[in-house]
Amino acid sequence: MPSDNGALDATNLRLLEELQRDARLSQAELGRRVGLSAPAVAERLARLERDGTITGYRTAVDPRAFGFTLAAIIRMRPAPRQIPKVAEVAQATPEVAECHRVTGEDCFYMKVHVASVEHLEEVIDRFTPYGQTTTSIIQSSPVVQRELKPA
């Protein structure tokens, strides 16, 4: 279980802030930025990984590099007893970059990356046997992924 905010001291918070900006920083550079030795940084990072505060390190790739020139949001209202099936289809659909089960009229909110409107239609068609979809094409993203900071 991840640390709650009270378990994160100022140094750990600075480490997390730096890593969210650039996860490729070496431990030596991280240490310079937060005033620790590389071994002390390694120990803190290992502890943050072990307790689930750091869940992974990822590379952000522009979907256009893979030919996905279009992004869309698909909201899904499953038919009765179809919630597990929708989740299963989302997990098996590589174009689904994110899938969240949400409250409200729609039960699922998915972000997809596709090559064309026709490709989008194919993805939507995988879901329609299990309920009603509403789709919005993403025009721009003023906030792509913001760094997390303690409340």
C-alpha positions as CSV (number, residue, x, y, z in Angstrom):
1,M,0.0,0.0,0.0
2,P,1.4,3.4,-0.9
3,S,2.6,5.8,1.7
4,D,0.2,8.4,2.8
5,N,1.3,12.0,2.6
6,G,2.5,12.0,6.2
7,A,5.1,9.3,5.5
8,L,6.7,11.3,2.7
9,D,9.4,13.6,4.1
10,A,10.5,16.7,2.2
11,T,13.5,14.9,0.6
12,N,11.2,12.1,-0.7
13,L,8.8,14.7,-2.0
14,R,11.7,16.4,-3.9
15,L,12.9,13.1,-5.3
16,L,9.4,12.3,-6.6
17,E,9.1,15.8,-8.1
18,E,12.4,15.4,-9.9
19,L,11.5,11.9,-11.2
20,Q,8.1,13.0,-12.4
21,R,9.8,15.7,-14.5
22,D,12.5,13.3,-15.8
23,A,12.5,9.6,-14.8
24,R,15.8,9.2,-16.7
25,L,17.9,11.1,-14.2
26,S,20.8,9.2,-12.7
27,Q,20.8,8.5,-9.0
28,A,23.9,10.7,-8.8
29,E,22.1,13.6,-10.5
30,L,19.1,13.1,-8.3
31,G,21.4,13.2,-5.3
32,R,22.9,16.4,-6.4
33,R,19.5,18.0,-6.9
34,V,18.2,16.9,-3.4
35,G,21.4,17.0,-1.4
36,L,22.0,13.2,-1.0
37,S,24.6,10.7,-2.0
38,A,23.8,8.3,-4.8
39,P,23.6,5.3,-2.4
40,A,21.2,7.3,-0.2
41,V,19.0,8.1,-3.2
42,A,19.0,4.4,-4.2
43,E,17.9,3.4,-0.7
44,R,15.1,5.9,-0.7
45,L,13.9,4.9,-4.2
46,A,14.0,1.3,-3.3
47,R,11.8,2.0,-0.2
48,L,9.4,4.1,-2.3
49,E,9.1,1.3,-4.8
50,R,8.7,-1.4,-2.1
51,D,5.9,0.5,-0.4
52,G,4.1,1.2,-3.7
53,T,4.5,4.9,-3.8
54,I,6.5,4.6,-7.0
55,T,4.6,2.2,-9.3
56,G,6.9,2.2,-12.3
57,Y,9.0,4.2,-14.7
58,R,7.6,4.8,-18.2
59,T,8.6,6.4,-21.5
60,A,6.1,8.8,-23.0
61,V,5.7,8.1,-26.7
62,D,3.9,10.3,-29.2
63,P,1.1,8.1,-30.6
64,R,1.7,9.6,-34.0
65,A,5.1,7.8,-34.1
66,F,3.0,4.6,-34.5
67,G,0.6,6.1,-37.0
68,F,-2.1,6.9,-34.5
69,T,-3.1,10.4,-35.7
70,L,-6.4,10.5,-33.9
71,A,-7.3,10.2,-30.2
72,A,-10.8,9.9,-28.9
73,I,-12.7,9.4,-25.7
74,I,-15.2,6.5,-25.6
75,R,-17.8,6.5,-22.8
76,M,-19.6,3.3,-22.3
77,R,-22.9,2.4,-20.7
78,P,-22.9,-1.4,-20.5
79,A,-26.1,-3.4,-20.9
80,P,-27.2,-5.3,-17.8
81,R,-24.6,-7.8,-16.6
82,Q,-22.1,-6.7,-19.2
83,I,-19.7,-4.7,-17.0
84,P,-17.1,-7.5,-16.8
85,K,-17.3,-8.1,-20.5
86,V,-16.6,-4.4,-21.3
87,A,-13.6,-4.5,-19.0
88,E,-12.4,-7.7,-20.7
89,V,-12.8,-6.2,-24.2
90,A,-11.0,-3.0,-23.1
91,Q,-8.0,-5.0,-21.7
92,A,-7.8,-6.9,-25.0
93,T,-8.0,-3.9,-27.3
94,P,-4.5,-2.5,-27.9
95,E,-5.9,0.9,-29.0
96,V,-7.3,1.5,-25.5
97,A,-4.6,3.6,-23.8
98,E,-6.6,4.1,-20.6
99,C,-9.8,2.6,-19.3
100,H,-11.5,3.8,-16.1
101,R,-14.6,2.5,-14.4
102,V,-16.5,5.6,-13.3
103,T,-19.7,6.7,-11.5
104,G,-22.6,8.3,-13.3
105,E,-24.6,7.3,-16.3
106,D,-21.6,5.9,-18.1
107,C,-19.7,3.1,-16.4
108,F,-16.5,3.3,-18.4
109,Y,-14.3,6.1,-19.7
110,M,-11.7,5.1,-22.2
111,K,-9.0,7.0,-24.1
112,V,-8.1,5.4,-27.5
113,H,-5.5,6.1,-30.1
114,V,-6.3,5.2,-33.7
115,A,-5.0,5.8,-37.2
116,S,-8.2,7.1,-38.8
117,V,-12.0,7.6,-38.4
118,E,-12.5,4.2,-40.0
119,H,-10.1,2.6,-37.4
120,L,-12.1,4.4,-34.7
121,E,-15.3,2.9,-36.0
122,E,-13.7,-0.6,-35.8
123,V,-12.7,0.0,-32.2
124,I,-16.2,1.3,-31.3
125,D,-17.7,-1.8,-33.0
126,R,-15.9,-4.1,-30.5
127,F,-17.8,-2.5,-27.7
128,T,-21.3,-2.0,-29.1
129,P,-22.5,-5.6,-28.6
130,Y,-22.2,-4.9,-24.8
131,G,-23.9,-1.6,-24.5
132,Q,-24.2,2.0,-25.6
133,T,-21.2,4.1,-26.5
134,T,-20.7,7.8,-26.8
135,T,-17.5,9.0,-28.6
136,S,-15.7,12.3,-28.6
137,I,-12.7,13.0,-30.8
138,I,-9.9,14.8,-28.9
139,Q,-9.0,18.1,-30.6
140,S,-6.2,19.2,-28.2
141,S,-4.9,18.5,-24.7
142,P,-4.1,21.6,-22.7
143,V,-3.1,19.4,-19.8
144,V,-1.5,16.1,-20.9
145,Q,-0.3,14.7,-17.6
146,R,0.4,16.9,-14.7
147,E,2.9,16.1,-11.9
148,L,1.3,14.9,-8.7
149,K,1.9,16.9,-5.6
150,P,0.7,16.3,-2.1
151,A,-2.7,17.7,-1.1
